[in-house]
C-alpha cells in the first residue's frame, strides 16, 4: 500500500493500486458483528463448569418446566436489562427470537393490532429488525438518527397523528450501526411515547450492547428506561431485550426479555403453546460463569482488550487515508461492534462493489435502512470484530482504496 494517503492520489495511481490488490486474491469479511475466536475462547471454561451438578434452587435443570427460565439466571438478566429480576424472562440463545415472538404474538392476538400496522424505524438501524417487519407485513417508517438518538420531535408527531403505528425499534446503547448511545432526554421521551400513541403501542428496547464498552472505566451512560416507563405510566409498552450472545459463546448463550406483569402473562400464555421451557442446563452454566456483577464486568474488560484495538485500527486507517467530508465521514464509537462510514452521496453501492472485486465482503449498501432503501446511497456498516488484526489492517487498506477510487471517479 502507498505510504501516501490514498485520498491524495490521482485516479490513475489509484486504479493501478486497485489492479495490484486484485492479484492478492483476498478473502476478508467485514459483514457482520461476529465475535472472533479469541473472544469465544474467553468463555471456554463454561464447558464442564457444572461438574455434573444440575440442581439449582431445588430445580433439576435437566427436566421439563420453567417456561420463564431458571430463577437463578434472572439476576444476570436484570444486570443486562436494568430491570427488576421479577420482570425477567430467560429464553434460549437468541434475543432476536424473543423479539420476533413478541411482535408475532401482538400481531396475532392483540385486538388493537388490526388492519395496517406500522413501526417507526430509527435509521440507520439494525437490518434484522427490519426483516422482522417485512416478514410480518408491517409497514416501516424511517425516523432519522440524530446526535442523541432518534429524532423525537418527528417520532412524537408521527405516533400522535397515525394510530396505525404500533411500535418503535431501539438499540439504545452503542447503537447498531452508528455506535450512538441515546441521551437522557431521548430515553425519557421514548418512555412517554405510549401516552401519545394509539392502543397497543410497544417500544422494543434491544439493549444488545449494554455491557460492550471499549473502556469499562468510562462507559457511555444510559438512562433507566424501565424506571422512566414506570413513572410515565407506560410500562405495558416497554419490552426490553438482551443476551449473552457476544459475551459467552455466540451460538449457545442465554437471551432475556423483561416486560410488565400484564405483558408477561400475555407473552407466556402464547409461548406455552410452542415450548415446554428453555435449556435450563445452559442457563445454569451461565449462572456459574457469571456469579456476580463484578465477574461479568471483569469478563467484558477482556472482550474490550480484543475489540478496542480493532475499532481503533478502523478509525485510524480512515483518518490516515481519507479526507473528511469530501471523501466521507465516520463514527468514533465508545462501544459496541460497528463503525459507520458515510460515503459521499451516491457512492456506497459502488464502493461495496469495488471492495467485492478485491475479495473484501461488506454489508450490502442499503442494509441499514428499511426495505434496503438508502436514498442517499451513502451508509456502509463496518464490522471489525471477526478478522484478525492483520487481516483487518489489510481489509481497511483495501476499503480506503475503494473509497478513494470511487470518489475520484
Residue pairs with C-beta under 8 A, 6 or more apart in sequence:
1 17
1 397
1 401
2 9
2 13
2 17
5 320
5 321
5 322
5 323
6 14
6 17
6 321
6 322
6 397
6 400
6 401
6 403
6 404
7 321
7 322
7 323
7 327
7 400
7 403
7 404
7 407
8 323
9 17
9 404
9 408
10 408
11 405
11 408
11 409
14 401
14 404
14 405
14 408
15 405
17 401
18 354
18 357
18 358
18 401
18 402
18 405
21 358
21 398
21 401
22 357
22 358
24 358
24 359
25 359
26 358
26 359
26 360
26 394
26 395
26 398
27 359
28 359
28 360
28 361
28 387
28 391
28 392
28 394
28 395
28 398
29 360
29 361
29 386
29 387
30 360
30 361
30 362
30 363
30 382
30 383
30 384
30 386
30 387
30 392
30 395
30 399
31 361
31 362
31 363
31 383
32 363
32 383
32 386
33 176
33 246
33 336
33 337
33 338
33 383
33 385
33 386
34 250
34 383
34 385
34 386
35 246
35 250
35 385
35 386
36 306
36 385
36 386
36 387
36 388
38 306
39 246
39 303
39 306
39 307
39 385
40 249
40 250
42 299
42 302
42 303
43 247
43 248
43 249
43 289
43 299
45 289
46 248
46 249
46 285
46 286
46 288
46 289
49 285
49 288
49 289
50 281
50 284
50 285
50 288
54 60
54 61
54 62
54 281
54 284
55 61
56 70
56 71
56 72
56 280
56 284
56 287
57 71
57 72
59 65
59 66
59 70
59 71
59 280
61 70
61 280
61 281
61 283
61 284
62 280
62 281
64 276
64 277
65 276
65 277
66 277
66 278
66 280
67 268
67 271
67 272
67 275
67 276
67 277
67 278
68 88
68 89
68 90
68 264
68 268
69 77
69 88
69 89
69 90
69 91
69 254
69 256
69 278
69 280
69 283
70 90
70 280
70 283
70 284
70 287
72 283
72 284
72 287
73 90
73 254
73 283
73 284
73 286
73 287
74 85
74 86
74 88
74 90
75 85
76 244
76 254
76 256
76 286
76 287
76 290
76 296
77 83
77 85
77 88
77 89
77 90
77 242
77 254
77 256
77 258
78 84
78 85
78 87
78 88
78 258
79 211
79 293
79 296
80 207
80 210
80 211
80 242
80 243
80 244
80 256
81 87
81 88
81 207
81 210
81 226
81 240
81 241
81 242
81 256
81 257
81 258
82 207
82 210
82 222
82 224
82 225
82 226
82 240
83 226
83 240
83 258
84 226
84 258
87 226
87 258
87 259
87 260
87 261
87 264
88 256
88 257
88 258
89 98
89 256
89 257
89 258
89 259
89 264
89 267
89 268
90 254
90 255
90 256
90 278
90 283
91 97
91 98
91 254
91 255
91 256
91 257
91 278
92 254
92 255
92 278
92 279
93 243
93 245
93 251
93 252
93 253
93 254
93 255
93 282
94 243
94 245
94 255
95 206
95 208
95 241
95 242
95 243
95 245
95 255
95 256
95 257
96 128
96 132
97 255
98 241
98 255
98 256
98 257
99 129
99 132
99 204
99 206
99 239
99 241
99 257
100 132
100 135
101 267
101 270
101 271
102 202
102 204
102 239
102 257
102 267
103 132
103 133
103 136
103 138
103 167
103 204
104 136
105 266
105 267
105 270
105 271
106 113
106 166
106 167
106 200
106 202
107 113
107 117
107 136
107 138
108 270
109 266
109 270
110 200
110 266
112 166
112 198
112 199
112 200
113 166
113 200
115 164
116 139
116 164
117 137
117 138
117 139
117 164
117 166
118 138
118 139
118 140
118 141
118 162
118 164
118 165
118 166
119 133
119 138
119 139
119 140
119 141
119 165
119 166
119 167
119 168
119 169
120 141
120 143
120 150
120 155
120 158
120 159
120 165
120 167
120 168
120 169
121 129
121 130
121 133
121 140
121 141
121 142
121 143
121 168
121 169
121 370
122 142
122 143
122 144
122 145
122 149
122 150
122 168
122 169
122 170
122 171
122 175
123 142
123 143
123 144
123 145
123 368
123 369
123 370
124 145
124 177
124 178
124 340
124 368
124 369
124 374
124 379
124 381
125 145
125 169
125 171
125 175
125 176
125 177
125 368
125 369
125 370
126 169
126 171
126 176
126 177
126 206
126 368
127 363
127 367
127 368
129 169
129 204
129 206
130 140
130 369
130 370
130 371
132 138
133 139
133 140
133 370
134 140
134 371
138 166
138 167
139 164
140 370
140 371
141 158
141 165
141 370
142 369
142 370
143 150
143 151
143 154
143 155
143 158
143 168
144 150
144 151
144 154
145 151
145 175
145 178
145 180
147 180
147 183
148 180
148 182
148 183
148 185
148 186
149 170
149 172
149 175
149 180
149 182
149 183
149 186
149 187
149 190
150 168
150 170
150 182
150 186
150 190
152 185
152 186
152 189
152 190
155 168
155 189
155 190
155 193
156 189
156 193
156 196
158 165
159 165
159 168
159 193
159 196
159 197
159 198
159 201
160 196
160 197
163 197
163 198
163 199
164 198
165 197
165 198
165 201
166 197
166 198
166 200
166 201
166 202
167 201
167 202
167 203
167 204
168 190
168 193
168 203
168 204
169 204
169 206
170 182
170 190
170 203
170 204
170 205
170 206
171 206
171 207
171 208
171 209
172 181
172 182
172 187
172 205
172 206
172 207
172 222
172 225
173 181
173 182
173 207
173 209
173 210
173 220
173 222
173 335
173 336
174 180
174 181
174 209
174 212
174 213
174 220
174 333
174 334
174 335
174 336
174 337
175 181
175 182
175 209
175 336
176 208
176 209
176 336
176 337
176 338
176 381
177 338
177 339
177 340
177 368
177 379
177 381
178 331
178 333
178 338
178 340
179 331
179 332
179 333
179 334
179 335
179 336
179 338
179 339
179 340
180 331
180 333
181 220
181 221
181 222
181 334
181 335
182 190
182 222
182 223
183 223
184 221
184 223
187 222
187 223
187 224
187 225
187 228
188 223
188 228
188 232
190 203
190 225
191 203
191 225
191 228
191 229
191 231
191 232
191 234
191 238
192 228
192 232
192 234
193 201
193 203
193 234
193 237
194 201
194 202
194 203
194 229
194 232
194 233
194 234
194 236
194 237
194 238
195 232
195 233
195 234
197 237
201 237
202 237
202 238
202 239
203 225
203 229
203 237
203 238
203 239
204 239
204 241
205 225
205 238
205 239
205 240
205 241
206 241
206 242
207 222
207 240
207 241
207 242
208 241
208 242
208 243
208 245
208 246
209 246
209 335
209 336
209 337
210 222
210 242
211 247
211 296
211 297
211 300
212 246
212 300
212 303
212 304
212 307
212 335
212 336
212 337
213 219
213 220
213 300
213 304
213 334
213 335
214 304
214 307
214 308
214 311
214 333
214 334
214 335
215 304
215 308
215 334
216 297
216 300
216 301
216 304
218 334
219 334
219 335
220 334
220 335
225 238
225 240
226 235
226 238
226 240
226 258
229 235
229 237
229 238
235 259
235 260
236 259
236 260
236 262
236 263
238 258
238 259
238 260
239 257
239 258
239 259
239 263
240 257
240 258
240 259
241 255
241 256
241 257
242 255
242 256
243 253
243 254
243 255
243 256
244 253
244 254
244 255
244 286
245 251
245 253
245 255
246 303
246 337
247 253
247 296
247 299
247 300
247 303
248 254
248 286
248 289
252 282
253 286
254 282
254 283
254 286
257 267
259 267
289 295
289 299
290 296
290 299
307 337
307 385
309 389
310 384
310 385
310 387
310 389
310 392
311 333
311 339
311 384
313 384
313 389
313 392
313 393
313 396
314 339
314 382
314 384
314 392
314 396
315 330
315 332
315 339
317 393
317 396
317 397
317 399
317 400
318 328
318 330
318 339
318 341
318 396
318 400
320 400
321 397
321 400
321 401
321 403
321 404
322 328
322 400
322 403
322 404
324 330
326 344
326 407
327 344
327 403
327 404
327 407
328 341
328 342
328 343
328 344
328 403
328 407
329 341
329 342
330 339
330 340
330 341
330 342
331 339
331 340
332 339
333 339
337 383
337 384
337 385
338 381
338 382
338 383
339 381
339 382
339 384
340 368
340 379
340 380
340 381
340 382
341 379
341 380
341 381
341 382
341 403
342 378
342 379
342 380
343 351
343 377
343 378
343 379
343 380
343 403
343 406
343 407
344 378
344 407
345 376
345 377
345 378
346 376
346 377
346 378
347 377
347 378
347 403
347 406
347 407
348 365
348 366
348 374
348 377
348 378
348 379
348 380
349 365
349 366
349 377
350 406
350 409
351 362
351 365
351 380
351 399
351 402
351 403
351 406
352 362
352 363
352 364
352 365
352 380
354 402
354 405
354 406
355 361
355 362
355 398
355 399
355 402
356 362
358 398
358 401
358 402
359 398
360 395
360 398
360 399
360 402
362 380
362 381
362 382
362 399
363 380
363 381
363 383
364 372
365 374
365 377
365 379
365 380
366 372
366 373
366 374
366 377
366 379
367 381
368 374
368 379
368 381
369 379
382 399
384 392
387 395
